[in-house]
Amino acid sequence: MANATSSSNTGLGYEDLPRLMTLMTGDEKHSFSATSTLDVLWVLYSQVLNIDPDHPDDPARDRFLLSKGHGPMAYYAVLAARGFIPVDALPTFAQYDSILGKHPDSILVPGVEIGSGSLGHGLPIATGMANGLKARGSDSQVFCLVGDAESDEGSGFEAIAMAARLKLGGLTAIVIDNKSDQNGWPGGISSRFAVEGWSTSDVDGRDHGAIHEALVTPHSDRPHVVVASVESK
Amino acid sequence: MRERFTAVTAELLDSDPNVALVLADIGVAQFRDTGVIDRSPGRVVNVGIREQLLIGFAAGMAKEGFKPIAHSYAPFLVERPWEQIRLDFGHQGVSGILVSIGATYDEADWGRTHQAPEDVQLLAMLPDWRIHVPGHPDEVEAQLRAAVTDDANVYIRLSTQTNESAYLTGGPGFSTIRTGSGDAPTVVAVGPMLDVVTRATADLDVTLLYANTIRPFDSETLRAVMQVPEVVLVEPYLEGTSTAEVSGLLQAVPHRVLSLGTSRKENRHYGTPSEHFAAHGLDESGIRNSITEFTAQRIPA
């Protein structure tokens, strides 16, 4: 499997992502949601995930789950830049025959692990996947990106509680905090994970170096959360 | 049925490293007694009273190549996490096995929160689910063993209500219990309803079919045995759950369908399953009266 830190064969880089995103129109409602995830997604796909666009189903790959399926334009732009989907697909965004909808579909898009859009589904699935990989003795890592408002969902808290008890060190949650949650998080979002036994990191969601360091921080047999703060919605 | 489910699941976990069991506290004590929890590290997980996670977690295990069996009481296994079932299994393209206890009024004395007459109709709304309503522990065993090798999503609905004998057809099709005369209506008894329907129709001229798998609906057998386009469904859960299947089969001809099951109206009582089934007209006399009346209403040719 190719190391994802090597250059993809598209020749596209971070600086191309804004242009790629403009190829997708019609979901301006979720533009804040899309741009909030852009830097974390780029660091994941360019420096962290052990994945290969030519073998998106390799059992030894790392898994990335975009639980917060809203605003997937950034996700699609990164997938195109990394060679998972053709750039030509981007202008078809949300059209009837397109593989790219306003919420991603794992059956349609190569390299997408789950279809998402209904909030609160990703982290429970990621927890089961991390447990399954652990049961098989796999070293593959599972990363799951959720939104701060999505973190209101009770299903997410169910997963947060169990992941630590199961000592799922192969699981990393990433919370993009753009202050979408209307009621706030007394004590901070990461404290909700820490109290359940997770390892935590709080970073600037636009600082690639800080994001990378947080994502590769060793956390032994504890699941890890990276809370990446970006500008408020 | 529950004891057989526990024993067979433990055996499957021991023999197949791809089988997993996800519990939400319910059933933990029974499985602990088998020793299989200790023998299957990572493959038997109790997520606690977290039913949304129960389904999402099981789907995650399925995505990693396991055949997960998720188990709890019917209202908490099917009703509460229904969206997780719809999306985390169906939409993600993975499959698992749901096994419930507490069918319909099995736990009538625990009140409405533990009564589950709607589960089959909820799952029947989803595409390609195999829905088993066994009437005997032997049928549970056969269905469970088949389910672990099945690519489809499977629901097995355990009940404390059972028939005297098992009907093992080697497949999901309906069984013909008896054949009536040339103008006899066809009665389809589902799962644990067979014995009471058999008694209720003992001296009535009917063709009697038995169904312990209700989805996919075995239209082929029904069509083959049907003498006249008159069908009586007797289902141990919400009335009308399978009516559209029969209407679809008979859409080209004038037909009559009588759908017996539990009504939508809440029967705000405790007591026993028998008392509740009687209240819904699903005891022997109620079924007999309904079928007799249905037959008498026949429009003369």
Chai-1 contact restraints between the chains, C-beta under 6 A:
chainA,res_idxA,chainB,res_idxB,connection_type,confidence,min_distance_angstrom,max_distance_angstrom,comment,restraint_id
A,I107,B,G93,contact,1.0,0.0,6.0,A-B,restraint_1
A,I114,B,Q92,contact,1.0,0.0,6.0,A-B,restraint_2
A,G115,B,H91,contact,1.0,0.0,6.0,A-B,restraint_3
A,S118,B,L87,contact,1.0,0.0,6.0,A-B,restraint_4
A,H121,B,L87,contact,1.0,0.0,6.0,A-B,restraint_5
A,H121,B,D88,contact,1.0,0.0,6.0,A-B,restraint_6
A,P124,B,L53,contact,1.0,0.0,6.0,A-B,restraint_7
A,P124,B,G56,contact,1.0,0.0,6.0,A-B,restraint_8
A,P124,B,F57,contact,1.0,0.0,6.0,A-B,restraint_9
A,I125,B,G56,contact,1.0,0.0,6.0,A-B,restraint_10
A,I125,B,A59,contact,1.0,0.0,6.0,A-B,restraint_11
A,I125,B,G60,contact,1.0,0.0,6.0,A-B,restraint_12
A,I125,B,D88,contact,1.0,0.0,6.0,A-B,restraint_13
A,T127,B,F57,contact,1.0,0.0,6.0,A-B,restraint_14
A,G128,B,F57,contact,1.0,0.0,6.0,A-B,restraint_15
A,G128,B,G60,contact,1.0,0.0,6.0,A-B,restraint_16
A,G128,B,M61,contact,1.0,0.0,6.0,A-B,restraint_17
A,M129,B,G60,contact,1.0,0.0,6.0,A-B,restraint_18
A,M129,B,K63,contact,1.0,0.0,6.0,A-B,restraint_19
A,M129,B,E64,contact,1.0,0.0,6.0,A-B,restraint_20
A,G132,B,M61,contact,1.0,0.0,6.0,A-B,restraint_21
A,G132,B,E64,contact,1.0,0.0,6.0,A-B,restraint_22
A,G132,B,F66,contact,1.0,0.0,6.0,A-B,restraint_23
A,L133,B,E64,contact,1.0,0.0,6.0,A-B,restraint_24
A,K134,B,G42,contact,1.0,0.0,6.0,A-B,restraint_25
A,A135,B,G42,contact,1.0,0.0,6.0,A-B,restraint_26
A,A135,B,R43,contact,1.0,0.0,6.0,A-B,restraint_27
A,S155,B,Q52,contact,1.0,0.0,6.0,A-B,restraint_28
A,E158,B,R50,contact,1.0,0.0,6.0,A-B,restraint_29
A,E158,B,Q52,contact,1.0,0.0,6.0,A-B,restraint_30
A,E158,B,L53,contact,1.0,0.0,6.0,A-B,restraint_31
A,A159,B,L53,contact,1.0,0.0,6.0,A-B,restraint_32
A,M162,B,V47,contact,1.0,0.0,6.0,A-B,restraint_33
